[in-house]
Amino acid sequence: MDHQQLLAALREAGVDNRSFCIRGQALPGWFGEGGVLDQGEDGRWYVGGVERGKLEIAQWFDSEEDACRHVYELLTRPRPAVRERTPEERAADRQRSQQRREELNREMAARKAQQQNNGN
């Protein structure tokens, strides 16, 4: 599979266009961050990601076919089902969130008091 065949296979599989930039071709909806498949100056292929404008190469491949196969498998693999949290887990999460809010409120009050004391 080459990168043109990969593009066609991804479209056929219903992969969201915003998932990847392939061989310098930003797919419709790609907003400059996300996965990248391209060929390096040495002829090898790489798969990586762009975040905050910086490319991070995750893996190098000796052939276009291997790189394309990797991307196809990555983007079409079945996703695990989302496990519904129990009522007890949700209650524990709410309690942790409330405790954290209280901690932050105390810290903010302490900082405000310190700033007022430093200003006097």
N, C-alpha and C positions, 0 to 999 in steps of 0.2 A: 504494500500500500504506500503510495506517495502522498504528499500533502494535499494535492487536489482531490484524490480519492478519499482522504480523511475528511475533508470538508463535506463532500457529498454524503459520506457515511454518517457523519454527525448530524447533518440536516435530516437524513432519513430516520435516524434514531430519536429525533426530537430534542436534541441538546440545545439549550438556550444559547443564542448567538453571543450573549454577553460573557460567556464562560472563558473564551480564549481568543488570542491573537495568533494567527498561524502564518508563518513565513512572511511577516510584515503586513499581512492583510488583516486589518482590524475588522472583525465581523460586525455587522450592524448591531448597534447597541453597546459595543465594547467601549468603555469610557476611560481607557488608559491605565486601568489597574486590573490585575487578574493573571490568568495563565498565559504563557507564551511558548510557542514552538518555533524554533528558527535554526538556521545553520550558521555555525561559527566560521570565522576566517580560515580555520584549519580544515574545513570540510566536514567536521563532525557536527552532529545535531544535538541540540540541547532543549530541555524542558525546564521552565522556571516560572517565576511570577514577578509581576511588577507591583510594588506597593510604594506609595508616596513618591512615585517617579523613579524608583531605584529597582533595577533588575537583579534578582537573586536567582542564580542558576541552581536548580535542584539536582539535575542529573544530565550526564552526557551520554550520547549514543554514537556508535561507529557508523550506523546506517540510518537513512531516512525511514526505511521500513520499520526498524525497531522503535524509533522515536514515535512514529505515527501509531504503531500498535499500542505503545504505552499510553499515549494520550487517549486513544479510543477506549481502551479498557478503563482508564481513570474516569473518563467522563460518562461512561455508560454502565458502570458497575451498579448493581442494585444497592440502594441505600438501606441501612438497617431501619426497621420500624421504630418509630418514636414510642418509648414506653411512657404510659400515663403514670404520673406521680400519684401516690396514695394520698388520702386526706391528711394523714399524719405527716407526710413529707411536706405537703403544702403548708401545714400549720407550723412546722419547724422552720421553714423558710421565712414565713411571715414574722415569727418570733426573732430570728436572726436579723432580719431587716429592721425591725423595730429597735432592737438593741443597738445596731450600728447607727441608726438615726439619732438615738439618744446620746451615744458617744460623740458623734460629730457635733451635735448641739452643745454639749458640754465643752468640747474643744473650742468651738467658735466663741462661746461666752467667755472662756478663759482668755482667749486672744484679745477679745474686745476689751476686757477688763485690763489686761496688760497694756494695751495701746493707750487707754485712758490714763493709766497710772504714769506711763512714760511721757504723756503730753502735759501732765501737771507738774 
